[in-house]
Amino acid sequence: MRSIAQRGLGFVIVLVAVMFLPLCAMAAGQIVVSNFGVAANGMPYAVAMEKGFFKEAGADVSGVLSSAGGGTTVRNLMTEHLSFGEIDLAGTVAAIQQGADLKIISENVLTVAEFVWAVKPDSPIKTLRDLKGKKIGYTNPRSTSQALDILLLEQAGLKAEDAELVKTGGFGEAAVALNTGLIDVATLADPVWSKNKAQFRVLVSASDALPPLCNVIGVTTGEAAATKGDFIRAILHGRRKAVEFMSAHPDEAAAIVAKAYNLDLAVVKSTIDNLIAPSKSGVPYWGPGYFDMAGMDRMIRAQKLVGALSGDVDWSKIVDISFLSDDLKTKNKRSPRPDRQIFSSRLAFS
């Protein structure tokens, strides 16, 4: 018969194990992706989960959490003690400027090719110069869509005040506003654009009008970078494999994403076809993880135009390429020597 001390020790061990079960489950593999299940940026994660690419790489991902993006995703990453998040550049930089211990470890979506500016089929607006004096929709103040509207006007040789920028509250709401005549031009993003393209005409697409701008990035915390390196590398590897799969097998990928996103298959097929198509710049929408620093510079400037960011950005302190595979480390544009792991340039913006 076991002694009281032995039975007591056994009880303590079981109690401690039970207490830590939730923490272990969480650490085992949840990741957070801005607008997963809604926006195009997160589609590769649905493919990676379904095809088992994360597990093949050594990451036991128990689920992909979705959030509204920006600060919300940053908070989820940090308060839930997760190891990986996909977040917009401005939201991440703003959090770092406010003291968050975060590292940018990959550039996942290198362009804003999901955006188009749409008009009614009979609209007199035919060229970018015709935007002068017109009402152009954007989702919310300090949003990417507002910043892109200003960049588009710049491309037309116009200033922000040469048109009326109108808050619509969302992409779906922008489509309604265009239909009802509240705005003259709607700024729409896939998959909302693919849902509504039959009733509108494209004035111009972002991939035709704008240079590459950093869209979303891979982010980790300082703590996870020091203790979860293998898990983080496996996430980046699995996502990269999913991106390659989507280009090679777009129809199968569309079926996977349509189920995960609860979207019509034709809408997802249109979205994926749009985003894997060759672009004028030659820069892909879904990237394998390497950094296009010029595109990051451009997005920082764009976000400053709408007041989403201020101050200087020192990439040497916040960008870490050590989790990328070796071939991607050497592919980074304006990257340091292959034996260096941290960018060393300092970029200031007016």
C-alpha positions in Angstrom: 0.0 0.0 0.0 1.3 3.5 -0.9 2.0 5.9 1.9 0.0 9.0 2.5 3.0 11.0 1.3 3.2 9.0 -2.0 -0.5 9.5 -2.6 -0.2 13.2 -1.8 2.7 13.5 -4.3 0.7 11.8 -7.0 -2.3 14.1 -6.4 -0.1 17.2 -6.7 1.4 15.9 -10.0 -2.0 15.3 -11.5 -3.3 18.6 -10.2 -0.4 20.5 -11.7 -0.8 18.7 -15.0 -4.5 19.6 -15.2 -3.8 23.2 -14.3 -1.4 23.5 -17.2 -3.5 21.7 -19.9 -5.0 24.9 -21.4 -1.6 26.6 -21.5 -0.1 23.6 -23.3 -2.9 23.4 -25.8 -2.5 27.1 -26.6 1.3 26.8 -26.9 0.9 23.8 -29.1 0.0 25.8 -32.0 -2.6 28.5 -32.4 -1.6 31.4 -34.7 -3.4 34.6 -35.4 -4.0 36.1 -38.9 -5.6 39.4 -39.5 -9.0 39.0 -41.3 -8.6 35.3 -41.7 -11.8 33.9 -43.2 -12.6 37.4 -44.7 -9.7 38.9 -46.7 -7.4 37.5 -49.3 -4.2 37.8 -47.4 -5.0 34.8 -45.1 -6.0 32.3 -47.8 -2.7 30.4 -47.8 -3.2 29.5 -44.2 -6.4 27.7 -45.1 -4.5 25.7 -47.7 -1.6 25.0 -45.4 -4.0 23.6 -42.7 -6.0 21.5 -45.1 -3.0 20.0 -46.9 -1.0 19.4 -43.7 1.9 21.7 -44.7 2.4 23.0 -41.2 2.6 19.5 -39.7 5.0 18.4 -42.4 7.3 21.2 -41.4 7.0 20.4 -37.8 4.4 22.8 -36.4 1.3 21.4 -34.7 -1.1 24.2 -35.5 -4.3 23.7 -33.6 -6.1 26.6 -35.2 -5.9 29.9 -37.0 -7.4 32.8 -35.0 -8.9 35.6 -36.9 -9.0 39.3 -35.8 -9.9 42.6 -37.3 -6.3 43.5 -38.0 -3.9 46.2 -36.8 -3.9 46.7 -33.0 -6.5 44.0 -32.4 -4.2 41.3 -34.0 -1.2 42.7 -32.0 -3.2 42.4 -28.8 -4.3 38.8 -29.6 -0.7 37.9 -30.4 0.7 39.2 -27.1 -2.1 38.6 -24.6 -2.7 35.0 -25.8 1.1 34.4 -25.7 1.1 33.2 -29.3 4.2 32.7 -31.4 3.2 34.0 -34.8 0.8 36.5 -36.2 0.2 38.0 -39.7 -0.5 41.7 -39.3 -0.5 44.8 -41.4 2.8 46.8 -41.4 1.3 50.0 -40.0 -0.3 48.3 -37.0 2.9 46.5 -36.2 5.1 49.5 -36.5 2.7 51.6 -34.4 2.7 48.9 -31.7 6.5 48.8 -31.6 6.7 52.5 -31.4 4.5 52.3 -28.3 6.8 49.8 -26.7 5.6 46.4 -27.8 8.3 43.7 -28.0 7.7 42.5 -31.5 9.9 41.5 -34.5 9.0 41.5 -38.1 10.2 38.2 -39.5 8.7 37.9 -43.0 6.9 39.9 -45.6 3.9 37.8 -46.6 1.9 39.9 -49.0 4.0 42.3 -51.1 1.4 44.2 -53.0 -2.1 45.6 -52.7 -3.2 43.8 -55.9 -6.5 42.8 -54.3 -7.7 46.5 -54.6 -9.6 47.9 -57.5 -11.4 51.2 -58.1 -14.8 50.5 -59.5 -17.5 52.7 -61.1 -20.9 52.1 -62.6 -20.9 50.8 -66.1 -22.3 54.0 -67.5 -20.1 56.3 -65.4 -18.5 59.2 -67.3 -15.3 58.5 -65.3 -12.9 56.9 -67.8 -9.4 58.0 -66.7 -7.7 58.9 -63.5 -7.8 62.5 -64.4 -11.6 62.3 -64.4 -11.4 61.7 -60.6 -11.1 65.5 -60.0 -14.1 66.7 -58.1 -15.5 63.2 -57.7 -16.5 61.3 -54.5 -14.2 58.4 -53.8 -15.1 55.9 -51.1 -12.7 54.5 -48.5 -13.5 52.2 -45.5 -12.5 54.1 -42.4 -10.1 56.9 -41.4 -6.4 56.0 -41.3 -7.2 52.8 -43.2 -5.2 51.4 -46.1 -8.0 52.1 -48.5 -7.9 55.8 -47.5 -4.1 55.9 -48.0 -4.4 54.2 -51.4 -7.0 56.7 -52.6 -4.5 59.5 -51.9 -1.8 57.6 -53.7 -4.1 57.0 -56.7 -4.8 60.7 -56.9 -1.1 61.4 -56.8 -0.7 59.1 -59.7 -3.2 61.2 -61.6 -1.3 64.4 -60.8 -3.9 65.4 -58.3 -4.0 66.3 -54.6 -6.2 64.7 -51.9 -8.3 67.9 -51.8 -9.0 67.7 -55.5 -11.5 64.9 -54.8 -13.9 64.2 -52.0 -12.9 61.2 -50.0 -16.0 59.6 -48.4 -16.0 57.2 -45.5 -18.2 54.1 -46.3 -17.4 51.9 -43.3 -16.4 48.8 -45.3 -16.0 47.3 -48.7 -19.5 45.8 -48.9 -20.9 49.2 -47.8 -18.8 50.9 -50.5 -20.5 48.7 -53.2 -23.9 49.7 -51.8 -22.9 53.4 -51.8 -21.7 53.2 -55.4 -25.0 51.6 -56.5 -27.1 54.2 -54.7 -25.1 57.1 -56.0 -23.6 58.2 -52.7 -20.1 57.9 -54.2 -18.8 58.1 -57.7 -15.9 55.6 -57.3 -15.7 52.6 -54.9 -12.4 51.3 -53.5 -13.0 47.6 -53.3 -10.8 44.6 -52.3 -11.1 40.9 -53.2 -13.1 38.9 -52.4 -15.7 41.6 -52.2 -14.7 42.8 -55.6 -15.2 39.4 -57.2 -18.6 39.2 -55.5 -19.7 42.4 -57.2 -17.7 42.7 -60.4 -20.7 41.8 -62.6 -22.5 45.0 -61.7 -19.5 47.4 -62.0 -16.7 48.5 -64.3 -13.0 48.6 -63.3 -11.6 52.1 -63.6 -8.2 50.8 -62.6 -6.6 48.1 -60.5 -4.0 48.7 -57.9 -1.6 46.3 -59.7 -1.8 48.6 -62.8 -1.8 52.0 -61.0 0.5 51.6 -58.0 4.0 50.2 -57.3 4.3 47.3 -54.9 3.4 48.3 -51.3 3.9 46.0 -48.3 0.5 44.6 -47.3 0.9 42.2 -44.4 3.9 40.8 -42.6 4.8 37.9 -40.3 5.4 38.9 -36.7 6.5 37.3 -33.5 7.2 38.4 -30.0 10.7 38.8 -28.5 9.9 35.9 -26.1 8.7 33.6 -28.8 11.7 34.5 -31.0 14.0 33.3 -28.2 12.1 30.1 -27.3 9.9 29.0 -30.2 12.3 29.3 -33.2 11.5 25.9 -34.7 7.8 26.5 -34.5 8.1 29.8 -36.2 10.3 28.5 -39.0 7.8 25.7 -39.6 5.0 28.2 -39.9 6.9 30.2 -42.5 7.9 27.1 -44.4 4.3 25.7 -44.4 2.9 29.0 -45.6 5.5 29.2 -48.3 4.5 25.7 -49.5 0.8 26.7 -49.5 1.6 29.8 -51.7 3.4 27.6 -54.1 0.5 25.1 -54.1 -2.0 27.9 -54.9 -0.1 29.0 -58.0 0.4 25.4 -59.2 -3.2 24.2 -58.3 -5.5 27.2 -58.2 -8.7 25.2 -58.6 -8.0 22.8 -55.8 -6.8 25.7 -53.6 -10.0 27.6 -54.4 -12.1 24.7 -53.2 -10.2 24.5 -50.0 -10.5 28.3 -49.4 -14.2 28.4 -50.3 -14.9 25.9 -47.6 -12.8 27.6 -45.0 -14.1 31.1 -45.8 -17.7 30.0 -46.4 -17.6 31.7 -49.8 -19.0 30.8 -53.2 -16.5 28.8 -55.2 -16.7 31.0 -58.2 -15.9 34.1 -56.1 -12.8 32.4 -54.6 -11.6 31.1 -58.0 -11.9 34.7 -59.4 -10.0 36.1 -56.4 -7.1 33.5 -56.6 -6.9 33.9 -60.4 -6.7 37.7 -60.0 -4.0 37.5 -57.4 -1.7 34.9 -58.9 -1.8 36.6 -62.3 1.5 38.2 -63.4 1.8 41.8 -62.4 3.4 44.8 -64.2 6.0 45.0 -61.4 6.8 41.3 -61.5 6.3 41.3 -57.7 3.9 38.6 -56.5 0.9 39.3 -54.3 1.4 36.3 -52.0 5.2 36.1 -51.4 7.3 33.3 -50.0 8.5 35.5 -47.2 11.4 37.5 -48.5 11.4 41.3 -47.9 10.9 44.0 -50.5 12.1 46.9 -48.4 11.2 49.5 -51.0 7.6 48.3 -50.8 7.8 48.6 -47.0 9.1 52.2 -47.4 6.2 53.1 -49.6 3.6 51.7 -47.3 5.1 53.6 -44.4 4.8 56.8 -46.4 1.2 56.0 -47.4 0.2 55.4 -43.8 1.8 58.7 -42.7 -0.3 60.5 -45.3 -3.4 59.5 -43.4 -2.0 59.9 -39.9 -1.7 56.2 -39.1 2.0 56.6 -38.3 4.5 59.2 -37.4 8.2 59.4 -36.6 11.2 57.5 -38.1 11.4 53.8 -38.7 14.7 52.0 -37.9 14.4 48.6 -39.6 17.6 47.4 -38.0 15.8 47.2 -34.7 12.5 45.6 -35.8 13.2 43.3 -38.8 14.8 39.9 -38.3 15.5 37.6 -41.2 16.9 34.8 -39.2 13.7 32.7 -39.4 13.7 32.7 -43.2 15.2 29.8 -45.2 18.6 30.5 -46.5 17.6 31.1 -50.1 15.1 33.8 -49.0 17.6 35.5 -46.8 19.8 36.2 -49.9 16.7 37.2 -52.0 15.8 40.1 -49.8 15.9 43.4 -51.6 18.3 45.8 -49.9 19.2 43.0 -47.5 22.5 42.8 -45.6 25.2 40.4 -46.4 24.0 36.7 -46.2 25.8 36.2 -42.9 23.9 39.1 -41.3 20.5 38.4 -39.8 19.3 42.0 -39.1 18.8 44.8 -41.6 21.1 47.7 -40.9 19.7 50.6 -42.9 18.0 53.5 -41.1 15.0 55.0 -43.0 13.5 58.4 -42.2 10.3 59.7 -43.7 9.1 63.3 -44.0 
